[in-house]
Amino acid sequence: MAAAAAESGGRRVGFVGAGRMAEAIAHGLIQAGKVEPEHVLASAPSDRNLCRFQAMGCQTTHSNLEVLHSCPLVFFATKPHILPAVLVEVAPAVTAEHILVSVAAGVSLSTLEELLPPKARVLRVSPNLPCIVQEGAMVMARGCHAGSYEAQLLRSLLEACGQCEEVPEAQVDIHTGLSGSGVAFVCAFSEALAEGAVKMGMPSGLAHRIAAQTLLGTAKVLLQKGQHPAQLRTDVCTPGGTTIYGLHALEQGGLRAAAMSAVEAATCRARELSRK
Ligand SMILES: NC(=O)c1ccc[n+]([C@@H]2O[C@H](COP(=O)([O-])OP(=O)(O)OC[C@H]3O[C@@H](n4cnc5c(N)ncnc54)[C@H](OP(=O)(O)O)[C@@H]3O)[C@@H](O)[C@H]2O)c1
């Protein structure tokens, strides 16, 4: 705990918007000792979500401006359509000391910069829900006035919540399609695998646990060995064995085309929302 406190260096981190994503990031930062709970301040209009921040030992407020006044690093985690009004509200409190990070899907860096004072240091992060178990897959892009110091600081914080890579902003909407929305696609696949097992007679609870663990284990092998999925798939496929029969059924069902279309559709929707 002492080491964690030393690493956090008394840094104060704010959250404007205290829903699922804010909680996931705050939880990861606290768990990893990047910030102490009492140095986190979250704001939201109601207590609905703030009570979970209070349970983590964080401070809470109904005033977004108070977050800006107290914290040099602020995550904006409201729904995208609410964010512009929130930025207009807090803009007068933004100083050269602030680092401002939006996690809102589809809100571009140029929109963020237009709504904030000139030279505001702004970054955009596309997170996903597994941040809550420190297994997020995130990308970030920096605005005109955020340099490598800000990017490095943010990346070192967010690594507490999973993987975080810097990308050109054009790839952020693709990440939303692949990974933000991808969590739901993977859930649909996990559910379908389990239901196949239930159909064949396995109890439901066991089938869902085994399906989820199969996804987890496969993902770990891919990441730890740095293998292409086609290689691992080939390794599992004995000629004339069970797996190739199953893969044939998946190909007949169009799994691959459906998954590609899902990412394409979600990316296009993210781009469409960005233009609104
Ligand atoms: N969830 C995901 O998987 C995911 C993935 C990628 C990106 N994101 C992005 O993360 C952001 C938050 O998503 P979420 O799922 O965490 O949403 P959420 O659970 O609905 O939380 C939204 C939060 O914003 C608060 N809020 C509403 N109006 C506000 C205002 N005027 N000022 C300050 N706070 C206000 C809400 O307050 P109350 O607590 O009072 O309701 C709530 O705490 C979104 O922009 C989304 O695009 C989410």
PDBQT file of the ligand as one rigid body, heavy atoms in Angstrom, charges set to zero:
ROOT
HETATM    1  N1  LIG A 301     -20.119   1.513 -21.563  1.00  0.00    +0.000 N 
HETATM    2  C1  LIG A 301     -19.253   1.166 -22.527  1.00  0.00    +0.000 C 
HETATM    3  O1  LIG A 301     -18.996  -0.004 -22.823  1.00  0.00    +0.000 OA
HETATM    4  C2  LIG A 301     -18.480   2.244 -23.277  1.00  0.00    +0.000 A 
HETATM    5  C3  LIG A 301     -17.481   1.891 -24.190  1.00  0.00    +0.000 A 
HETATM    6  C4  LIG A 301     -16.782   2.894 -24.844  1.00  0.00    +0.000 A 
HETATM    7  C5  LIG A 301     -17.072   4.228 -24.589  1.00  0.00    +0.000 A 
HETATM    8  N2  LIG A 301     -18.053   4.532 -23.706  1.00  0.00    +0.000 N 
HETATM    9  C6  LIG A 301     -18.381   5.946 -23.484  1.00  0.00    +0.000 C 
HETATM   10  O2  LIG A 301     -18.374   6.230 -22.102  1.00  0.00    +0.000 OA
HETATM   11  C7  LIG A 301     -19.301   7.272 -21.854  1.00  0.00    +0.000 C 
HETATM   12  C8  LIG A 301     -20.127   6.915 -20.638  1.00  0.00    +0.000 C 
HETATM   13  O3  LIG A 301     -20.821   5.713 -20.926  1.00  0.00    +0.000 OA
HETATM   14  P1  LIG A 301     -21.453   4.877 -19.728  1.00  0.00    +0.000 P 
HETATM   15  O4  LIG A 301     -21.832   3.568 -20.298  1.00  0.00    +0.000 OA
HETATM   16  O5  LIG A 301     -20.564   4.943 -18.535  1.00  0.00    +0.000 OA
HETATM   17  O6  LIG A 301     -22.789   5.764 -19.441  1.00  0.00    +0.000 OA
HETATM   18  P2  LIG A 301     -23.702   5.793 -18.146  1.00  0.00    +0.000 P 
HETATM   19  O7  LIG A 301     -23.496   4.572 -17.316  1.00  0.00    +0.000 OA
HETATM   20  O8  LIG A 301     -25.082   6.141 -18.617  1.00  0.00    +0.000 OA
HETATM   21  O9  LIG A 301     -23.132   7.053 -17.301  1.00  0.00    +0.000 OA
HETATM   22  C9  LIG A 301     -23.301   8.373 -17.709  1.00  0.00    +0.000 C 
HETATM   23  C10 LIG A 301     -22.998   9.277 -16.508  1.00  0.00    +0.000 C 
HETATM   24  O10 LIG A 301     -23.124  10.635 -16.924  1.00  0.00    +0.000 OA
HETATM   25  C11 LIG A 301     -23.832  11.319 -15.889  1.00  0.00    +0.000 C 
HETATM   26  N3  LIG A 301     -24.406  12.568 -16.376  1.00  0.00    +0.000 N 
HETATM   27  C12 LIG A 301     -25.568  12.791 -17.049  1.00  0.00    +0.000 A 
HETATM   28  N4  LIG A 301     -25.730  14.126 -17.268  1.00  0.00    +0.000 NA
HETATM   29  C13 LIG A 301     -24.646  14.745 -16.723  1.00  0.00    +0.000 A 
HETATM   30  C14 LIG A 301     -24.239  16.107 -16.605  1.00  0.00    +0.000 A 
HETATM   31  N5  LIG A 301     -24.964  17.107 -17.107  1.00  0.00    +0.000 N 
HETATM   32  N6  LIG A 301     -23.090  16.358 -15.952  1.00  0.00    +0.000 NA
HETATM   33  C15 LIG A 301     -22.331  15.367 -15.428  1.00  0.00    +0.000 A 
HETATM   34  N7  LIG A 301     -22.665  14.065 -15.514  1.00  0.00    +0.000 NA
HETATM   35  C16 LIG A 301     -23.804  13.761 -16.158  1.00  0.00    +0.000 A 
HETATM   36  C17 LIG A 301     -24.853  10.332 -15.424  1.00  0.00    +0.000 C 
HETATM   37  O11 LIG A 301     -25.404  10.775 -14.220  1.00  0.00    +0.000 OA
HETATM   38  P3  LIG A 301     -26.357   9.890 -13.255  1.00  0.00    +0.000 P 
HETATM   39  O12 LIG A 301     -25.406   8.993 -12.512  1.00  0.00    +0.000 OA
HETATM   40  O13 LIG A 301     -27.002  10.922 -12.391  1.00  0.00    +0.000 OA
HETATM   41  O14 LIG A 301     -27.292   9.150 -14.148  1.00  0.00    +0.000 OA
HETATM   42  C18 LIG A 301     -23.966   9.094 -15.328  1.00  0.00    +0.000 C 
HETATM   43  O15 LIG A 301     -23.238   9.102 -14.112  1.00  0.00    +0.000 OA
HETATM   44  C19 LIG A 301     -20.148   7.452 -23.105  1.00  0.00    +0.000 C 
HETATM   45  O16 LIG A 301     -19.812   8.660 -23.733  1.00  0.00    +0.000 OA
HETATM   46  C20 LIG A 301     -19.781   6.282 -23.985  1.00  0.00    +0.000 C 
HETATM   47  O17 LIG A 301     -19.743   6.652 -25.350  1.00  0.00    +0.000 OA
HETATM   48  C21 LIG A 301     -18.761   3.585 -23.035  1.00  0.00    +0.000 A 
ENDROOT
TORSDOF 0
